[in-house]
Amino acid sequence: MSERQLQRLFLEHMGVPPMWVVQRFRLQEAVHRLSSSEAVDLAGLAQSLGFFDQAHFTREFTREFTRLIGRSPASYRRTQAQAG
C-alpha cells in the first residue's frame, strides 16, 4: 500500500488526515509540559516533538495553541505558574 493510499484510508475511517492527529498530539504534549512548574527549554521541547527548529515550533504551536486554548502560550504559562 502506498503512503497516499494509507492517508486516504485514514481520512476515510477517522474523518481527519493523519497529520492532524500528529499535530494534536504535539500540541497536547507541549501543553502538558508547559503546564508543569518546571522551566521548559523551548528548543529542546521543539526538537523532542519533531519540529525542525524552535522558530518552526513557535510559529506552528502559537497559532494552533491560541486558536484552540483561547490565549497565547505565554499567557497560559503565566497563569499556570501563578496557580501552581
Long-range contacts (C-beta under 8 A, 24 or more apart in sequence): 22-50, 23-60, 23-64, 26-50, 26-51, 26-61, 27-61, 27-64, 27-65, 27-68, 30-61, 30-65, 30-73, 31-65, 31-69, 31-76, 34-73, 34-76, 34-77, 34-80, 35-76, 35-77, 35-80, 37-80, 37-81, 37-84
